[in-house]
Amino acid sequence: MADAAAPLPPHVSQQLAHLEHLGDASAFAEQIHALIPRCPLLENFSSGEVRLLVQFMEVYRAGPGVEIIREGEGGDFMLLLVEGAVEVRKRDRWNTPQVMARVEAGRTLGEMSMIDGEPRFATCVALDTVVLALISRESLARLIVEQPLLGAKLLMELVLMLSQRLRTTSARLLGLIDETPGASLAGNAAELT
Amino acid sequence: MADAAAPLPPHVSQQLAHLEHLGDASAFAEQIHALIPRCPLLENFSSGEVRLLVQFMEVYRAGPGVEIIREGEGGDFMLLLVEGAVEVRKRDRWNTPQVMARVEAGRTLGEMSMIDGEPRFATCVALDTVVLALISRESLARLIVEQPLLGAKLLMELVLMLSQRLRTTSARLLGLIDETPGASLAGNAAELT
């Protein structure tokens, strides 16, 4: 059950004030470990490593329809979806939200902004009651100092995830460029080697 | 001058056998440190950290026209371009190599394959005499174990670089999708939050 009195970490309190804070993720260690077969971020983590990692995570709950991440906002945290499903929406050139994907438990959201501090690329809305484990940039920094090998392992998984997404996105971009009259490879994907 | 007798690290010897091996990068520490203003990977590294890092790098030289990385090949290393310039080429749907970019000293090549072991996305050809500092997946793993904070710092920079590239590539993809009749956001960029 939620501890309504659990204090929000100050650096994320504003953006997550509309979610129910369930405290740190220690109580969810087994549930998070059970997600591993569906969780690219943690696929190489042992249960001991998960037990260490959850000490650096905070857990939140949100009801259906709640906006968890908003396109264009800043944000210094990523979220692991522990329960429930989320819809990812992005505004098109006419400012109309388009559904990009439905994301299920085990997947992560918001990695890019946690890392680079740039605005959120898309909006994430809870489709049912969702439970989310949050890692902030600050807790990642603390993890690296206090548990450097575990921190490096998490970073390695993030690099791997981003690399694979970059390949997928680049392949799709190059496919579209091939099909688009006047579009050109030049200036694109300089570093995609 | 090259030490022609310097042994090639066994795990990269085949793919780099046509390059001149100059030994480990310790002798290049000052030159690599001087690259920092033009080097996204090392922009937050102190000179002391560079001196540590170079012990995990091997240096190679190649003449103009030499293929350094070949599209489609496997590869478990990344390269920091220390001197010279490189042209990045990718084959289009008609299998014709297209020039994507010219890359100058300070930039890195091949990060994605080092991390994920997937085939190289593009070909890199030396435009003049180039000097390259190589980090292999194996030496990155050793760095993380022997110097965990420095390893985590390098990984953090890699995550940041990949994240920014993913944003750029995704924005370009979404721009093209907007312009392309029949193309849709759905199924794209699910994780680009």
Interface residues (C-beta under 8 A of the other chain):
Chain A: I69 V88 K90 D92 R93 Q98 V99 M100 A101 V103 R107 T108 L109 G110 E111 M112 S113 I115 D116 E118 R120 F121 A122 T123 C124 I144 V145 P148 L149 G151 A152 L155 M156 L158 V159 L160 M161 L162 S163 Q164 R165 L166 R167 T169 S170 R172 L173 L174 L176 I177 D178 E179 T180 A183 S184 L185 A186 G187 N188 A189 A190 E191 L192 T193
Chain B: I69 V88 K90 D92 R93 Q98 V99 M100 A101 V103 R107 T108 L109 G110 E111 M112 S113 I115 D116 E118 R120 F121 A122 T123 C124 I144 V145 P148 L149 G151 A152 L155 M156 L158 V159 L160 M161 L162 S163 Q164 R165 L166 R167 T169 S170 R172 L173 L174 L176 I177 D178 E179 T180 A183 S184 L185 A186 G187 N188 A189 A190 E191 L192 T193
